[in-house]
Every structure is written in structure tokens, then in C-alpha cells.
Amino acid sequence: MTKIDPRTEIKEFLSSRRARITPERAGLPAYGGNRRVKGLRREEVALLAGISVDYYVRMERGGLAGASDGVLDAVASALQLDEAERDHLFQLARQSRAPGGPRRRRPAVTLRPALQQVLDAITDAPAWICNGRYDVLAANHLARALYSPVLADSRRPANTARFVYLNPEAARAFFVDYDRIARDVAAKLRMEAGRNPHDEELIALVGELSTRSELFRQRWASQDVRFHRSGRKRLHHPVVGRLDLDVESMELSAEPGLLLNVYTAPAGTAAADGLVLLASWAADTQKPGSHNANRA
């Protein structure tokens, strides 16, 4: 992949969302049983959004630059977009309004020492910091132990998306819900592409995954988007076994684009016991003379 073209992104996103909405679901009469399009017609979306057909056709061809927030809201409602999809549509519109420019390489991220201090102060839970490309930028000792399969790759920064799609055998063994994880990773990368279509590292990552993984090509083509959000993650660690953990993913307001992820387990559960065992194993691997290749 040489670039992420905002006009193409708009066209494919809007047409894919339109294709999934049936007239019945939209509350419209479906005249005749031989519709030539999957989902709604463009004129039906225009009707639901209260805009002209020509205007909506221009939008779906990539012309969002002149669309007001009110029009975008109306189209989002007509297409029954969820919160992440609505945000993605607005991000695509903002990129359309911004002056065009060449791809840019983001400066290498050097985390402030205080952020590593924060991670190291979290002693009873795995905690790590990543960016929107899934680069693992920093981690505490428990996170390095928990994500040891991901960090086994010598490439730095380690990248969860590469692990999921380019090392699928190990990823399937590690992530209990591998199919959901793979879907979510692609959807979150798509969300990041809407925000930063000229990010050279992101373009390179998407190109690498598209070239080397048929599954990623399928997930990427779906046009699905998702926020980084809190939830439950079920892992199978090679040393301590099954861990069902609660995940909190928090944006760092002082470091735009970076996320702090903390994994916890309710007291008295098997997962809590597993984290204690994980901490013991991590301490053993970090003793003088032991081999530890898992620095983030």
C-alpha cells in the first residue's frame, strides 16, 4: 500500500454501510422483489437524510469537504451508524477539509520518564502503553511477562497487529477469542487510518499486513471501525495458563494518540491467582543471570 486515499475511504465506507441496511430495517416500503442493489439505494439514503440525491451521490463519491455537521449527522442517522462509525465519518470529513499534503513520518516516540515511572508503580497489574498502530511503547514487569509471546519478536517496537496477523498460530494459542481479536484489531487500525491517513508508519503497517495476510485483507475490506475501549480479554499464557482479565484502556490527555492499558482481575478469582503466579514467574526471570528478552 502506497497511500490511504481519503476519497476512496469515504466511498467504500459509505457504500459498505448503505449495503447492510435493508428498506425494512430503515422503515421504508420495499417495492418489488427484484432489487438490483444490496441494501438501500442512494436515493433512499438521501430521502432518509433529508438531502438531495445529487448531494448524497457526491458525498458517496468522496465529496465530504463541504458537508456541514448537520448533514453528516443526518447521513449517519439514515445509515444507522454506531458511535465509532459516526466518529469515523466525521474524521473522514475533517480530512477532506484539510489541505492535501504528502505522507509524513511521525517523530520517533520517546516517552517521558515519568510515564515509565507510572507503569512501574503499578505493581499488581499488567500495564502498558501503545499508540493507535498497536506499537508496544512501554510496559511494566507484569505486562512484559503477560505479553511475552507478543514481545518474543525481536523487532522493536513490538506490534500486536503484526503478532495477530503474521504469527497466527502463536496468536491463536495466546488469544482465546482470536477471531474477535483479529476483527477488532483491523477495525481499530481502520479507525486510526481515518484520523491519520498520511501517517507513513501506519501506511507501511497496513501495506505489510495486506501483503502477507489474507485474513487481514478480508477484515480490512469490511470497512468496520471500533474504538479502543474497556472490556474483557481472555488469554492463555504459556506458563500460567488461562487468564480472564478486565481491561481498562485510557487515553493519555498529555500524550495525544497514546493509550494506557491496565489488566486486572477480581479478588478471589482464578485469574487473580494467575496474576500472582505470573508475578512470581516474572520475578524469577528478572533475577541476575536469568535471560529476559521481553523489554518493550
N, C-alpha and C positions, 0 to 999 in steps of 0.2 A: 504494500500500500504506500503510495507516494504522497497522498494528502487525504484529508477529510473535508469534503466539499459541503458547505452548509446548505446550498440549494438542493443538492442530492439528498442530504439528510432530511430536509423538510419534506421533499416529495415522497420519499419512501416511508417516513414516519406517518404522515397524514394519510397516505393511501392504505397503509397497513392497519391503522386504527379504523378507517372507514370500512375496510373489508370485513371486520369482525362484528359489525353492528347490523343485525337484520332489521327490516322495516318493523316487524312485530316488536322487537326489543325497543325500538325507538318510538313506538306508539303510532306508527304510520300504517295506512292500509297497503297491503301488498297486492296490487292488481296483476292478475295473470300469474301463471305458474312457471313461466319460462324467462326468468331474468338473466340477462347476459353478464351481469357483474355480480361478484361475490360481495355481499353486504349492501351498504347503502350506495345509491347513485350520488354523484356530485350535487345534482340539483336538489336531492333530498337533504343533504347536509346543509346546503345554502338555505333551504326553507326552514329547517330547524334552528339555524343560527340567525335567521332574520337578515341575511345579506343577499346580494345578487349572485346569480350563478356565475357570471363572468368574474366577479370578485373572488369567489371561492376557488374557481379554476386557477386564477393567477396565484392564489395562495398555495394551492397544492403543487403548483409548478415551481415553487421555491420563492415566491414573491411575498415575503413577510415583512419587508423593510418598512412599509407604510401602514401596517396593521396596528390599530390602537389596542390598548389593553382591553377595552370593552369588546372589540371584535374578537380578540384572542380568547377571551372568557366565553363568548357566545359559541365559538367553534369548539372549544374544549367541552362545553356542556353538551353540545349536539353530538359529539363523538364519545361522550361519557368517559372522559379521561379521568384517571385517578390522580391523586395528589402528585405523584412522581411524574406522571405523563404530562400533567398540566405545567409543572415546573420546567420540564424539558422543552415543551412548546415555547414557553416564554424565553428560555435561554436561546433557542434557535432563532427566535425573532430578534433578540438583542444582538446576536452575532451578525444577523443580516443588516442591522442598522449600523454596525461598527465599520469603520474604514477597513478595506481589504488590506492584507499585508502578507508578507512571506512567513513561512514556518519559523518558529523561534525555539531555540533550545533554552529551557529554563536553567537558571544558575543551579549548580550543584547545591543540594540542601545540606547545610551544616547546622545541625540542631544546637540550640543554646544549651550549655552545660546544665542549666537549671532543669531542663526537660528530662535529661537522663537522671538527674537527682530525684525528680518526682517519680520516675519509673522505679528507681532503686529503693525509694522509700515505701513502695507498695510491696510488702514482703510476703503476704499470704495469698496473693492472686497473680496470675499471669497478666502482664500489662505490656502493651507495645504500641508504637506509633507508626502509622503508614500514611501514604498520600493517596490520591484518587486513582493512581495507576497500580495500586496494590504493592508498591515497593515497601519492604520492611526496613524502616529507617533507624529504629532503636527499640530495645526491649530490655525488660528486667530478667533476672536469672531464671525465674519460673517460666516466663514466656519463651526464653531460649530453649528450655527443657521441653516445654509443651510442643513447640513448633520445630522440634529437632528434625523431623522428616522434611519440612519445607526448607530449613536452613542447611540441610545437608548439601545442597547445591553450592559449589564454590563461587558461583557468580554473585557479585555484590553490586547494589543491594539485592538481597533475595526478593523474589517476587511471587506472591501467592497465585496470581493468574497463570504464570508460567508453570508452576507446580501442578495446578489443577488440570491444565490442558496438555502440557508437554510431558508430564510424568504421570499419566492417568492410572497406571497400575498402583503406584505408591499412593496416589491421591485417593483412589477408591478404598484402599486399605485404611487410610487415615480418617477420611470424612465418611461417617456413617451414612449421611444423606448426600452422597456425592452428586446425584443428578440435580438436586435443588441447589447445591453449592455452585455447580457449573453454570446453571441458569442464572443465578444471582450475580456471579462474577461478571459474566458477559453483559448483563443488564446494567450493572454499576459502571462498567467501563464505557458503555454507550452513553450513560448519563454524563460521565466525565468528558466525553467527546463533544457533547452539546455545549458544555461550559468552556472547553478549551480546545477548539478544533485545530488550532495552529501549534499545539504543543508537540514538538518534534519527537520527544521520547514516547509520548502516547501513540503517535502515528506509527513509530517504529515497532512498538509493542503489539499493536493491533495487526500490523502487517506480518510480523513474525508468527503470531498465533494463527492468523488466517492462512498463512502458507503451510503451516505444519500440523494443523488440527482440523479435521473435517467437522468434528463436533463444535468447535468454536465457530467455524463458518456458518453452521446452521443456527447456532444461538445468536450470533451477531446479526444475521439476516432477519431474525424475528422482529427486530426493532424494539424489543422490550426494554424498559428502563426501571430502575429501582433506586431508592435512597439507601445510603448506609444507615442502618437502624439497629436498635437493640433487638434481642431475640434469644433463641436457644440454639446452641451448637452442640452436636453430638459427634464426639471424636473417639477414635480407637488408637490410643498411644501404644507404641511398640513395647514399652516397658511396663507401664502401669495399667494398661487395658482400657476399658470403656470409661469415658468421662462425658456426662451430660451437663453442660455448663451454661450458665446465663451470661449473655454478652451485652455489655453496655458500650456503645460506640459514640464518642463525643467529639464534636468539632472543637478545635483549639482556636479560640477567637483571636489570640495574639499571633497565630501562625496560620493564615488562611490556606485552606487546602489540605491541612493535616488533621488526622483523626487519632484520638487516644482510644484504644480498645482495652477493656478490662474484663477478664473472665472470672466468674465466681460460682460458688455452689452453696445451696442452703446447708446450714449446720446439721450434722447428723445424717447426712445422705451418703450414699456410696461414692458419689462424685467428690464430696468434701474429703472423705477418707483418701480418695485417689489423689487429690491435690497435695495432701500431707505426704503421701508416698512419693509423689513427683518431686516435692521439695527435698526429700531425703536423697533421692537419686541425683538431683541437680547438685546438691552439696557434695556428694561423693565424686561427681565428675569434675568438680571445680577445685578439688584438693590438689596441692602441689604434686606434680608428677603425673597427674591424670590428663588424658587427652580431651580437650574441649574445642571443637571446631565450629561451635554454634554461635559465635559472636555475630550480632546483626550488623 
